[in-house]
Amino acid sequence: MKKRIQFFLFVSLFLLPNYHFANELLIAGNNQSGSYTLVVEGFDWGPAANQVILTLEDTVSKVQKGDYAISVTKKAECRDIKTDAVSGERAVLYAYVSDAKGKKIAAGIHVTLVLLVAPNLPISSPMQYMPQCGGNVWADYSMTITSNATDQVWDTEIGRIHPLVDEFDVTGKFEYNSNLTLTYADFTPKTQQEKVPLIIWLHGGGEGGTDPTVALMANRAANYASPEIQAYFGGAYVLVPQTPTFWMNDGTGNYTRGKVDDMHNKPLMAMIKDYVAKHPSIDEDRIYVGGCSNGGYMSLKLMLNHPDYFAASFPSALAYHAEYITDEQIESIKEMPIWFIHAQDDPVTKAEETVNPVYKRLKAAGAKKVYFSSYDHVVDITGFYGGENYHYLGHFSWIYSHANLCKLDYDGQPVKLAGRPVTIMEWLAAQHRK
């Protein structure tokens, strides 16, 4: 076969009148275009493409990471990305022979390349935060992978794998009225329990729209479906609603901090009740609501409006301004289990305007089930990027909630159940509505 191809190219080069056409045949023969599958995983700072799976023509049993070079271009439909995330090279950390889903095997026709990702490496993420486009958006993320050994090129994406996120149904819709439809993602647990708790997570201001994968991946919310967290509950439904705009929309497109009513709390509560009604195995005494920033605001708003409905709440980066919460409202929720998470250097939802006074007023009112994990800074919890010396934007306090790392109350003492220190998810799983 190889000799036939060489003969055909030889004849084309010397006998065809159009030399340039023959040269194109030569190039095509040496640089066959291949396909790849991209793996996009949620990290503390957001999603990143951390693996790419190549499809080969022949079976291989070994591979070298140094044989591959990867270039990336990234662009958004709504406007140009004017950052260092537009284009660049991706570093390959490891390479191995795999199946089509990236599982390591002895021999096969796929190769998985493990890529360097980092919070300060924007080219590693196929998502881009663009306030002008409504917040976080999936970008057009194009890869060209070249084999230095064979000159083969892979430049056609044929699919994506999203660990954890792919276990959610992301097609949910709830039509509140002819003018408003809420989309949502939901996870159904594999469990033997007859009654199953429900965890509701409400996204931040940058995750609105009609694609629930954004709400799941922009800040690692899918982790509530992880085996580690699910184990505390013996299995739990996870519901991630999404607003077309933002939760704190006052109806005019402006933000409310609690002074005036938002346009979404009533439709959202209707959606939650509709979802619970359609899933009779949900334990209505164990419905938990949490959220970050905009979603932290909405978590508290729902509890203020429906103090007898939820078993507990876990708001992070609370955006509800304390001055708009009345003493009567504080009294109405002082018996509710609430665990706040916030960083004192948060420049977006400032602690002295939001969570600090709310927590202190609740404690002064006699609240005994209210806790507050307060952090000086939000740091790298993995240790890979500097640990305590790497500071994220202080607004990102939800990192600690998603990773189930909250353990301490405002006074620095462990939160305990039956005299034993617990994490926030262990605590949450133990809460029941009265």
C-alpha positions as CSV (number, residue, x, y, z in Angstrom):
1,M,0.0,0.0,0.0
2,K,2.8,2.4,0.9
3,K,4.6,1.8,-2.5
4,R,1.3,2.5,-4.3
5,I,0.9,5.8,-2.6
6,Q,4.5,6.8,-3.3
7,F,4.0,5.8,-7.0
8,F,0.8,7.9,-7.2
9,L,2.5,10.9,-5.7
10,F,5.5,10.5,-8.0
11,V,3.2,10.4,-11.1
12,S,1.2,13.3,-9.8
13,L,4.3,15.4,-9.3
14,F,5.8,14.9,-12.7
15,L,2.9,14.2,-15.0
16,L,0.1,16.5,-13.8
17,P,0.3,20.0,-15.5
18,N,-0.6,21.7,-12.2
19,Y,2.4,21.4,-9.9
20,H,0.7,23.2,-7.1
21,F,-2.1,20.7,-7.1
22,A,0.4,17.9,-6.8
23,N,2.2,19.7,-3.9
24,E,-1.1,19.9,-2.1
25,L,-1.5,16.1,-2.4
26,L,1.9,15.6,-0.9
27,I,1.0,17.8,2.1
28,A,-2.3,16.0,2.6
29,G,-0.6,12.6,2.5
30,N,1.9,13.6,5.3
31,N,-0.5,15.6,7.5
32,Q,-3.7,13.6,7.9
33,S,-6.3,15.4,9.9
34,G,-7.5,13.5,13.0
35,S,-10.1,13.9,15.7
36,Y,-10.0,14.3,19.4
37,T,-12.2,14.4,22.5
38,L,-11.8,17.1,25.0
39,V,-12.1,16.5,28.8
40,V,-13.3,19.5,30.7
41,E,-13.3,19.2,34.5
42,G,-14.4,21.6,37.2
43,F,-11.7,23.0,39.5
44,D,-11.8,25.4,42.4
45,W,-11.3,28.4,40.1
46,G,-13.6,27.1,37.3
47,P,-13.5,24.7,34.4
48,A,-10.4,23.7,32.6
49,A,-9.5,21.4,29.7
50,N,-7.2,19.0,31.5
51,Q,-7.1,16.1,29.1
52,V,-7.4,15.5,25.4
53,I,-8.0,12.1,23.9
54,L,-6.6,11.4,20.4
55,T,-7.9,8.9,17.9
56,L,-5.2,7.0,16.0
57,E,-5.3,5.0,12.8
58,D,-3.2,2.1,14.2
59,T,-2.9,0.3,17.5
60,V,-0.1,1.4,19.8
61,S,1.2,0.1,23.1
62,K,3.3,3.0,24.3
63,V,3.6,6.7,23.8
64,Q,5.9,9.6,24.8
65,K,4.5,13.0,26.0
66,G,7.3,14.8,24.2
67,D,6.0,13.6,20.9
68,Y,3.1,16.1,21.0
69,A,2.7,19.8,20.6
70,I,-0.7,21.6,21.3
71,S,-1.8,25.1,20.2
72,V,-5.1,26.6,21.2
73,T,-7.3,29.5,20.0
74,K,-10.2,30.8,22.0
75,K,-12.9,33.3,21.0
76,A,-16.4,34.2,22.1
77,E,-19.3,34.9,19.9
78,C,-20.5,38.0,21.6
79,R,-17.3,40.0,21.4
80,D,-13.5,39.7,21.2
81,I,-11.5,38.3,24.1
82,K,-8.9,41.0,24.8
83,T,-6.7,39.0,27.2
84,D,-3.9,36.5,27.2
85,A,-6.6,33.8,26.8
86,V,-6.9,34.3,23.1
87,S,-4.3,31.9,21.9
88,G,-1.3,29.9,23.2
89,E,0.4,26.6,23.7
90,R,-0.7,23.9,26.1
91,A,1.9,21.9,28.1
92,V,1.6,18.1,28.1
93,L,2.4,16.6,31.5
94,Y,1.8,13.0,30.8
95,A,0.7,10.7,27.9
96,Y,-0.7,7.2,28.0
97,V,-2.5,4.7,25.8
98,S,-6.2,4.7,26.6
99,D,-9.7,3.8,25.5
100,A,-12.1,6.3,23.9
101,K,-13.1,7.7,27.4
102,G,-9.5,8.2,28.7
103,K,-9.2,5.0,30.7
104,K,-5.6,3.6,30.6
105,I,-5.2,0.3,28.8
106,A,-2.2,-1.7,27.6
107,A,-2.8,-1.2,23.8
108,G,-5.3,0.6,21.7
109,I,-6.1,3.2,19.1
110,H,-6.4,6.2,21.5
111,V,-3.9,8.3,23.4
112,T,-4.7,10.5,26.3
113,L,-2.6,13.6,26.9
114,V,-2.8,15.1,30.4
115,L,-2.5,18.9,30.3
116,L,-1.2,21.6,32.6
117,V,-4.0,23.6,34.2
118,A,-3.8,26.4,36.7
119,P,-5.9,29.3,38.1
120,N,-3.6,31.8,36.5
121,L,-3.5,30.0,33.1
122,P,-6.6,31.4,31.3
123,I,-5.8,29.6,28.1
124,S,-6.4,26.3,29.9
125,S,-10.2,27.1,30.2
126,P,-12.8,26.9,27.5
127,M,-15.0,29.2,29.6
128,Q,-14.5,32.9,29.7
129,Y,-15.9,35.5,32.1
130,M,-17.2,38.4,30.0
131,P,-19.5,40.7,31.9
132,Q,-20.4,42.3,28.5
133,C,-21.9,39.0,27.4
134,G,-23.8,38.3,30.6
135,G,-21.1,36.6,32.7
136,N,-19.4,33.3,32.1
137,V,-19.8,31.9,28.6
138,W,-18.5,28.9,26.8
139,A,-15.9,30.0,24.2
140,D,-15.1,28.6,20.8
141,Y,-12.1,26.6,22.0
142,S,-10.1,25.1,19.1
143,M,-7.1,22.8,19.5
144,T,-4.5,21.7,17.0
145,I,-2.4,18.8,18.2
146,T,0.7,17.8,16.2
147,S,2.8,14.7,16.5
148,N,6.4,15.6,16.3
149,A,7.2,11.9,15.4
150,T,4.8,11.4,12.5
151,D,3.6,14.9,11.6
152,Q,0.0,13.8,12.0
153,V,-2.4,16.6,13.0
154,W,-5.6,16.4,15.1
155,D,-7.8,19.4,14.8
156,T,-11.4,18.2,14.8
157,E,-13.2,18.0,18.1
158,I,-15.8,15.2,18.1
159,G,-17.0,15.3,21.7
160,R,-16.5,16.4,25.2
161,I,-16.4,14.6,28.6
162,H,-17.3,16.5,31.7
163,P,-16.6,14.5,34.8
164,L,-19.5,14.7,37.4
165,V,-21.4,17.2,35.2
166,D,-22.2,14.4,32.7
167,E,-24.1,12.7,35.6
168,F,-26.6,15.5,35.7
169,D,-29.6,16.0,33.5
170,V,-29.1,19.5,32.1
171,T,-32.4,19.7,30.1
172,G,-34.7,20.8,32.9
173,K,-37.1,23.7,32.3
174,F,-39.8,25.3,34.4
175,E,-42.2,27.7,32.8
176,Y,-43.5,30.1,35.4
177,N,-45.5,32.2,33.0
178,S,-45.3,33.2,29.4
179,N,-42.5,35.7,30.2
180,L,-40.3,33.7,32.4
181,T,-38.8,30.2,32.1
182,L,-36.1,28.9,34.5
183,T,-33.7,26.2,33.3
184,Y,-32.1,23.8,35.7
185,A,-29.8,20.8,36.1
186,D,-30.5,17.9,38.5
187,F,-28.8,14.8,39.8
188,T,-30.6,11.7,40.8
189,P,-28.7,9.6,43.4
190,K,-28.3,5.8,43.3
191,T,-29.5,4.9,46.7
192,Q,-31.6,2.3,48.6
193,Q,-33.3,4.9,50.7
194,E,-37.0,5.3,50.4
195,K,-36.8,9.0,51.2
196,V,-33.9,11.0,49.9
197,P,-32.8,14.5,50.9
198,L,-32.5,17.4,48.4
199,I,-29.6,19.8,48.0
200,I,-30.4,23.0,46.2
201,W,-27.5,25.1,44.9
202,L,-28.1,28.7,43.6
203,H,-25.4,30.1,41.3
204,G,-23.7,33.5,41.3
205,G,-24.4,36.6,39.2
206,G,-22.2,35.4,36.4
207,E,-23.9,32.1,35.7
208,G,-27.3,33.2,34.4
209,G,-28.6,32.2,31.0
210,T,-30.1,29.1,29.5
211,D,-27.2,26.6,29.8
212,P,-27.1,24.9,33.2
213,T,-23.7,23.5,32.5
214,V,-22.4,27.1,33.2
215,A,-24.1,27.0,36.6
216,L,-22.6,23.6,37.3
217,M,-19.0,24.3,36.2
218,A,-18.2,28.0,36.6
219,N,-17.6,27.4,40.3
220,R,-17.6,23.6,40.8
221,A,-21.1,23.2,42.0
222,A,-21.3,19.8,40.4
223,N,-19.2,18.6,43.4
224,Y,-22.3,18.1,45.5
225,A,-22.9,15.0,43.4
226,S,-19.4,13.6,44.2
227,P,-19.2,10.3,46.0
228,E,-17.5,11.9,48.9
229,I,-20.3,14.4,49.6
230,Q,-23.1,12.1,48.6
231,A,-21.8,9.6,51.2
232,Y,-22.8,12.0,54.1
233,F,-26.4,11.9,52.9
234,G,-26.7,8.3,51.9
235,G,-27.4,9.7,48.5
236,A,-29.1,13.1,47.8
237,Y,-30.8,14.8,44.9
238,V,-29.0,17.9,43.7
239,L,-31.0,20.6,42.0
240,V,-29.2,23.6,40.4
241,P,-31.7,26.2,39.1
242,Q,-30.6,28.8,36.6
243,T,-32.1,32.3,36.1
244,P,-32.1,33.8,32.6
245,T,-30.4,36.9,34.1
246,F,-29.4,37.2,37.8
247,W,-31.2,36.4,41.0
248,M,-31.0,39.9,42.4
249,N,-32.7,41.4,39.4
250,D,-35.3,43.9,40.7
251,G,-37.4,43.6,37.5
252,T,-35.8,46.5,35.7
253,G,-32.4,44.9,35.1
254,N,-30.8,46.6,38.1
255,Y,-29.5,44.9,41.2
256,T,-31.4,44.9,44.5
257,R,-29.5,44.2,47.7
258,G,-32.7,43.6,49.6
259,K,-34.2,47.1,49.7
260,V,-36.8,46.2,47.1
261,D,-38.1,42.8,46.1
262,D,-36.4,40.8,43.4
263,M,-38.3,39.3,40.4
264,H,-37.1,35.8,40.8
265,N,-37.8,34.5,44.3
266,K,-41.4,33.6,43.7
267,P,-40.8,31.8,40.4
268,L,-37.9,30.0,42.0
269,M,-39.9,28.8,44.9
270,A,-42.6,27.7,42.6
271,M,-40.1,25.7,40.6
272,I,-38.7,24.1,43.7
273,K,-42.1,23.0,44.9
274,D,-42.9,21.7,41.4
275,Y,-39.7,19.7,41.4
276,V,-40.4,18.2,44.8
277,A,-43.9,17.3,43.8
278,K,-42.6,15.5,40.8
279,H,-40.1,13.5,42.8
280,P,-42.1,11.9,45.6
281,S,-39.0,10.1,47.0
282,I,-37.6,13.5,48.2
283,D,-37.7,13.8,52.0
284,E,-39.5,17.1,52.5
285,D,-38.0,17.3,56.0
286,R,-34.5,17.4,54.5
287,I,-34.4,20.1,51.8
288,Y,-31.3,22.2,52.0
289,V,-30.6,25.5,50.1
290,G,-27.2,27.1,49.5
291,G,-25.7,29.5,47.0
292,C,-22.9,31.9,46.4
293,S,-23.0,35.7,46.0
294,N,-26.3,36.3,44.1
295,G,-27.2,32.8,45.1
296,G,-26.3,33.5,48.7
297,Y,-28.7,36.4,48.6
298,M,-31.4,34.2,47.2
299,S,-30.7,31.4,49.7
300,L,-31.4,33.9,52.6
301,K,-34.3,35.4,50.7
302,L,-36.0,32.1,50.4
303,M,-35.5,31.3,54.1
304,L,-36.9,34.7,55.1
305,N,-40.0,34.2,52.9
306,H,-40.4,30.5,53.8
307,P,-38.8,29.9,57.2
308,D,-40.7,26.6,57.7
309,Y,-39.9,25.0,54.4
310,F,-36.1,24.4,54.4
311,A,-34.2,22.2,56.9
312,A,-31.0,24.3,56.7
313,S,-29.1,26.8,54.5
314,F,-25.4,27.3,53.6
315,P,-24.9,30.7,51.9
316,S,-21.4,31.8,50.8
317,A,-20.3,35.3,49.8
318,L,-23.7,36.6,51.0
319,A,-24.9,39.5,48.8
320,Y,-27.9,40.5,51.0
321,H,-27.3,43.8,52.7
322,A,-27.9,43.6,56.4
323,E,-29.5,47.0,56.6
324,Y,-32.5,45.7,54.7
325,I,-33.3,42.8,57.0
326,T,-35.7,43.8,59.8
327,D,-35.6,42.7,63.4
328,E,-38.8,40.8,62.8
329,Q,-37.1,38.9,60.0
330,I,-34.2,38.1,62.2
331,E,-36.6,36.7,64.7
332,S,-38.3,34.6,62.1
333,I,-35.1,32.6,61.1
334,K,-33.2,32.6,64.4
335,E,-34.2,29.0,65.0
336,M,-33.1,27.9,61.5
337,P,-29.8,26.0,61.0
338,I,-27.6,28.3,58.9
339,W,-23.9,28.1,58.1
340,F,-22.4,31.2,56.5
341,I,-19.1,31.1,54.6
342,H,-17.4,34.4,53.7
343,A,-13.9,36.0,53.4
344,Q,-13.2,39.2,55.2
345,D,-11.3,40.6,52.2
346,D,-14.2,40.0,49.8
347,P,-14.3,43.2,47.6
348,V,-17.6,42.4,46.0
349,T,-19.9,41.4,48.8
350,K,-18.3,43.2,51.7
351,A,-18.5,41.3,54.9
352,E,-19.1,44.4,57.1
353,E,-22.2,45.2,54.9
354,T,-23.6,41.7,54.7
355,V,-22.7,38.6,56.7
356,N,-20.9,40.1,59.7
357,P,-23.9,42.1,61.0
358,V,-26.4,39.4,59.9
359,Y,-24.6,36.8,61.9
360,K,-24.1,39.0,65.0
361,R,-27.8,40.0,65.0
362,L,-28.9,36.4,64.8
363,K,-26.6,35.4,67.7
364,A,-27.8,38.4,69.7
365,A,-31.4,37.3,69.1
366,G,-30.5,33.9,70.6
367,A,-29.7,31.8,67.6
368,K,-28.0,28.5,68.6
369,K,-27.8,26.8,65.3
370,V,-26.2,29.5,63.3
371,Y,-22.5,29.2,62.3
372,F,-20.1,31.3,60.3
373,S,-16.8,30.2,58.8
374,S,-14.9,33.4,58.3
375,Y,-11.7,33.5,56.3
376,D,-9.1,36.3,56.1
377,H,-8.4,35.3,52.5
378,V,-9.5,32.6,50.0
379,V,-6.3,30.5,49.3
380,D,-5.2,27.6,47.2
381,I,-6.5,24.6,49.1
382,T,-4.6,22.1,46.9
383,G,-1.1,23.3,47.7
384,F,-0.2,23.1,44.1
385,Y,-0.1,26.8,43.4
386,G,1.3,28.2,46.6
387,G,-1.1,27.1,49.3
388,E,-1.6,29.8,51.9
389,N,0.5,32.2,49.9
390,Y,-1.7,32.0,46.8
391,H,-4.8,34.3,47.2
392,Y,-7.8,34.0,45.0
393,L,-10.2,37.0,44.8
394,G,-11.7,37.2,48.2
395,H,-15.2,36.8,46.7
396,F,-14.5,33.1,46.0
397,S,-15.3,31.8,49.4
398,W,-17.6,29.2,47.9
399,I,-14.4,27.2,47.2
400,Y,-14.5,26.1,50.9
401,S,-18.1,25.0,50.7
402,H,-17.8,23.0,47.5
403,A,-14.7,21.2,48.9
404,N,-16.4,20.5,52.2
405,L,-13.6,22.2,54.1
406,C,-15.6,24.5,56.4
407,K,-15.1,23.2,60.0
408,L,-14.8,26.3,62.2
409,D,-17.2,28.8,63.6
410,Y,-16.6,32.6,63.8
411,D,-14.7,32.2,67.0
412,G,-12.3,29.8,65.5
413,Q,-13.7,26.8,67.4
414,P,-14.8,23.6,65.7
415,V,-18.5,23.2,64.9
416,K,-19.7,20.1,66.7
417,L,-22.6,17.6,66.6
418,A,-23.0,15.4,69.7
419,G,-19.7,16.7,70.9
420,R,-17.8,15.7,67.8
421,P,-16.2,18.1,65.3
422,V,-17.9,18.0,61.8
423,T,-17.5,19.5,58.4
424,I,-20.2,21.6,56.8
425,M,-21.6,18.7,54.7
426,E,-21.6,16.3,57.6
427,W,-23.5,19.0,59.6
428,L,-25.9,19.7,56.8
429,A,-26.8,16.0,56.3
430,A,-27.8,15.8,60.0
431,Q,-30.3,18.7,59.8
432,H,-34.1,18.0,59.7
433,R,-37.0,20.4,59.5
434,K,-39.0,20.5,62.7
